[in-house]
Amino acid sequence: MTYREVYEKFFIGPYTASREESTVVRFTRDFRCYILPTLGDRPIKKITTAECQAAVMEWSKHRKNVAKLGQQAAMIFREALAQHLIFENPMANGLIKYPRVKPNHRPKSFTKSEFQIFIKALKSDYQTKLPRAFAFLWLLAFTGCRKSEVAALKWQDINLDDGYIYIHHSVTRNLQNGLKIGKTKTSSSVRHIPIDKQTVKVLSEWYTHQKQEMEILGLDFKNKKQLLFTNINGGLLTPSKPGKWMHQLEKDHNLPYVTPHGLRHTYGTLLLEAGTPITDVSKLLGHSNVATTMQVYIDLHPVTSHQAANTLAALAND
């Protein structure tokens, strides 16, 4: 029996039955693109540790987190052991040496001064010319949301009167690699986030503009059930789009290359530096516990109230 046959007959069905579709998409993609092309057609009894080590070194040329691929590949050997198809796991703990990952010195977030430059650039370059990009990136910057969470927002999730947004969905991939609205990353990611008056104004203006824009394009504006952000055809926004918007701003204004997720890190770091309790920051970011927040922001000083929202808003006026 080959490695691929063990994967298909004994492993993949039970593994995927209890997991989210987006997790299955990533997992099966790793096997399809890396693991099965290398080990799939080999008789599983004949695969040696040396062969697995060579495979890991080859994968490392294309993937930074090669240890994750190794851990996934080892799952099939453990299944083969359980099925009494082999007597030793060639990828058992300690047998495979993973190459050291070179540290990434690229900044993960903006400093306070860089954030202020970014916000000024966002206003000057996008507020009038690209209002959709302006509203999307503004919301990322002043809520700490994941871009997949913002992409799933509908107007019924926005309370402009009381100044809150309700995060309870996320844009994910389905098994066909298409986009769909699904669950948030974790149950703790479901949360209400306070927004400041400037963000309320930004969203109010975007609501009016979006409605007019969709009418001009002949698209049906669904009022409360309408997505805040769509592509030109009214469908889900392409996940790579916010990154392109950000990169252009950073390039034009000599800012470090920070990703849309980096705005989430910026939001957290600036709140912590301003003295917001880490428990409040953790809740706002939708972390399952404070330990997760501390791990992400380990080098920084240790709200569900509008105090946190107003902390960042003040920077936009400096």
C-alpha atoms as one frame of an Amber mdcrd trajectory, in Angstrom:
protein
   0.000   0.000   0.000   1.348   3.414  -0.958   1.538   6.514   1.210  -1.217
   8.080  -0.914  -3.498   5.071  -0.428  -3.136   5.261   3.362  -3.912   8.979
   3.193  -7.021   8.438   1.064  -8.352   5.191   2.567  -7.728   5.586   6.287
  -6.895   9.182   7.111  -8.466  12.062   5.205 -12.137  11.125   5.686 -12.150
  10.935   9.506  -9.773  13.906   9.781 -11.905  16.283   7.731 -15.270  15.175
   9.134 -14.849  17.136  12.367 -13.076  20.238  11.054 -14.077  23.563   9.541
 -14.129  23.759   5.757 -11.443  26.460   5.670  -9.121  24.229   7.739  -9.733
  21.324   5.371  -8.925  23.550   2.381  -5.524  24.530   3.816  -4.714  21.005
   4.980  -5.564  19.237   1.720  -3.757  21.946  -0.262  -0.544  21.204   1.620
  -0.849  17.515   0.801  -1.790  18.147  -2.822   0.992  20.671  -3.475   3.853
  19.325  -1.378   3.522  16.033   0.458   1.784  13.701  -2.000   3.901  14.682
  -5.040   6.986  13.681  -3.022   5.874  10.661  -0.979   2.489   9.718  -2.403
   3.456   6.930  -4.810   6.053   5.300  -2.580   5.147   2.015  -0.807   4.699
   3.192   2.767   6.687   0.253   4.164   9.755   1.277   2.185   9.870   4.979
   3.068  12.922   5.696   5.213  13.852   8.498   7.575  16.556   9.586   5.127
  13.955   9.862   2.370  11.686  11.928   4.615  14.602  14.167   5.587  15.344
  14.788   1.910  11.676  15.612   1.324  11.691  18.136   4.173  14.779  19.851
   2.770  13.127  20.089  -0.649   9.922  21.520   0.834  11.949  24.105   2.747
  12.963  25.684  -0.568   9.347  26.653  -1.140   7.783  26.939   2.324   8.993
  28.876   5.357   7.052  26.848   7.908   8.354  23.489   6.737   7.996  22.008
  10.235   4.227  22.217   9.813   4.450  20.205   6.595   6.599  17.650   8.396
   4.062  17.332  11.197   1.276  16.827   8.673   3.247  14.231   6.716   3.984
  12.337   9.942   0.249  11.976  10.613  -0.032   9.452   7.773   2.765   7.329
   9.225   1.033   7.366  12.608  -2.159   6.202  10.915  -0.221   3.448   9.140
   1.140   2.350  12.521  -2.372   2.245  13.943  -3.485   0.118  10.990  -0.465
  -2.221  11.488   0.807  -1.422   8.003   4.252  -0.390   9.292   6.152  -1.071
  12.493   8.160   2.160  12.781   7.390   5.797  12.056  10.250   7.227   9.947
   9.194  10.735  11.009   8.828  10.075  14.739   9.742  12.884  17.134  13.414
  13.795  16.942  14.226  11.839  13.783  13.770  14.722  11.352  15.935  17.840
  11.518  14.231  20.988  10.294  16.265  23.844   8.807  16.390  26.970  10.908
  13.988  29.624   9.709  15.705  32.918   9.005  14.228  35.675  11.168  11.926
  38.066   9.356  13.008  41.588  10.231  10.132  43.207   8.374   8.020  45.248
  10.807   4.683  43.683  11.710   3.087  46.958  12.707   3.428  50.715  12.424
   4.967  52.857  15.128   2.836  55.691  16.500   4.387  58.244  14.120   4.121
  55.882  11.134   0.472  55.228  11.964  -0.223  58.960  11.941   1.477  59.286
   8.541  -0.523  56.322   7.271  -3.842  57.851   8.371  -2.995  61.205   6.776
  -2.021  59.413   3.562  -5.213  57.376   3.685  -7.279  60.564   3.881  -5.392
  62.478   1.196  -5.077  59.658  -1.346  -8.184  57.521  -0.921 -11.001  59.402
   0.834 -12.246  61.030  -2.371 -10.634  58.975  -5.137 -11.088  55.472  -3.670
 -13.787  55.703  -0.983 -14.212  51.928  -0.740 -10.489  51.453  -0.034 -10.576
  54.385   2.386 -13.492  53.004   4.413 -12.143  49.444   4.447  -8.625  50.365
   5.600  -9.970  52.909   8.085 -12.134  50.223   9.653  -9.149  47.867   9.909
  -7.046  50.588  11.517  -9.596  51.705  14.112 -11.177  48.386  15.117  -8.309
  45.872  15.023 -10.470  43.494  13.002  -9.128  40.837  10.685  -9.667  41.714
   7.024 -11.752  38.545   6.629 -14.062  39.811   9.396 -14.500  43.234   7.802
 -15.136  41.628   4.395 -18.057  39.681   5.913 -19.755  42.684   7.552 -23.291
  43.645   6.560 -24.993  46.917   7.420 -27.180  45.082   9.922 -23.966  44.488
  11.911 -23.316  48.226  12.221 -24.908  50.334  14.966 -24.100  53.911  14.053
 -26.366  55.368  16.745 -24.596  53.697  19.675 -21.212  53.364  17.956 -20.653
  49.604  17.760 -19.951  46.970  15.150 -20.854  43.326  15.626 -18.314  40.757
  14.439 -19.820  37.303  14.026 -18.814  36.128  10.546 -15.683  35.820   8.448
 -14.931  35.302   4.762 -13.327  31.891   4.249 -12.546  29.436   1.450 -14.782
  26.516   0.523 -13.588  23.122  -0.728 -13.637  24.429  -4.304 -11.340  27.291
  -3.207 -14.110  29.825  -3.724 -15.082  32.504  -1.220 -17.944  32.179   1.242
 -19.169  33.767   4.469 -18.580  31.411   7.369 -17.814  31.332  11.055 -15.236
  33.517  12.762 -11.776  32.119  13.463 -12.765  31.080  17.010 -15.857  31.413
  19.181 -14.153  34.208  21.135 -13.805  36.152  17.881 -17.544  36.875  18.051
 -17.638  40.305  19.684 -18.995  43.850  19.762 -16.372  46.511  19.070 -16.907
  50.175  20.016 -16.143  52.720  17.317 -15.305  56.397  17.719 -17.258  59.301
  16.211 -14.858  59.695  13.289 -15.350  56.059  12.319 -19.123  56.494  12.602
 -18.820  59.436  10.183 -16.628  57.426   7.784 -19.143  54.576   7.728 -22.123
  56.911   7.322 -20.505  58.558   4.314 -19.555  55.177   2.848 -23.150  53.944
   3.231 -24.421  56.861   1.153 -21.682  56.502  -1.460 -22.063  52.725  -1.752
 -25.824  52.981  -2.264 -25.390  55.567  -5.029 -22.573  53.601  -6.647 -24.552
  50.351  -6.752 -27.587  52.115  -8.228 -25.403  53.543 -11.009 -23.984  50.059
 -11.704 -27.466  48.573 -11.777 -26.845  46.417  -8.710 -29.444  45.707  -6.049
 -28.679  47.465  -2.757 -29.990  45.153  -0.048 -30.192  47.766   2.735 -29.471
  46.135   6.121 -28.501  42.821   4.487 -26.085  44.495   2.096 -22.375  43.699
   2.475 -20.339  46.778   3.388 -17.642  45.931   0.876 -18.002  44.058  -2.413
 -16.239  43.655  -5.720 -17.416  45.507  -8.825 -20.091  42.859  -9.446 -21.503
  42.955  -5.928 -19.794  39.743  -4.810 -17.369  39.110  -1.975 -14.266  41.278
  -2.017 -11.103  39.540  -3.228  -8.892  38.905  -0.136  -5.779  40.301  -1.846
  -7.387  43.677  -2.589  -6.782  45.367   0.820  -3.105  44.410   0.646  -2.766
  46.082  -2.751  -4.434  49.226  -1.447  -2.082  49.346   1.535   1.067  48.598
  -0.428   0.377  51.447  -2.838  -0.024  53.907   0.050   3.138  52.668   1.727
   5.086  52.914  -1.509   3.846  56.435  -2.272   4.534  57.736   1.249   7.791
  55.932   2.045   6.251  53.818   4.807   7.481  50.357   5.815   5.673  47.455
   4.185   3.042  46.442   6.729   0.217  44.092   5.754  -3.498  44.633   6.475
  -3.079  42.212   9.387  -0.331  44.545  10.567  -3.009  47.176  11.200  -4.481
  44.739  13.714  -1.087  44.506  15.424  -0.788  48.294  15.290  -4.205  48.685
  16.913  -3.215  46.346  19.745   0.232  47.803  20.332  -0.925  51.424  20.381
  -3.742  50.648  22.807  -1.340  48.837  25.130   1.211  51.634  24.900  -1.554
  54.106  25.778  -2.282  52.160  28.962  -5.420  50.276  27.935  -5.721  47.181
  30.201  -4.548  44.053  28.426  -7.808  42.305  29.344  -9.726  44.933  27.370
  -7.352  44.721  24.406  -7.715  40.943  24.417 -11.515  41.191  24.247 -11.415
  43.810  21.504  -9.124  41.642  19.390 -11.267  38.568  19.975  -8.492  36.511
  21.555  -9.568  33.436  23.491  -7.528  34.492  26.530  -5.106  37.136  27.751
  -2.180  34.736  27.312  -2.708  34.865  23.546  -2.567  38.655  23.608   0.565
  38.639  25.763   2.262  36.195  23.403   1.570  38.423  20.393   2.571  41.656
  22.155   5.271  40.251  24.457   7.628  43.210  24.065   5.053  45.848  24.981
   3.734  47.340  28.202   1.090  45.734  29.874 -12.354  47.797  26.465 -15.044
  47.176  25.979 -15.750  50.880  26.457 -15.382  53.782  24.054 -12.227  54.877
  25.861 -10.234  52.395  23.752 -11.855  53.523  20.503 -11.103  57.175  21.271
  -7.435  56.428  22.071  -6.615  55.727  18.424  -9.017  58.332  17.099  -7.012
  61.020  18.902  -3.944  60.114  16.834  -5.776  60.919  13.621  -6.173  64.522
  14.768  -2.595  65.137  15.929
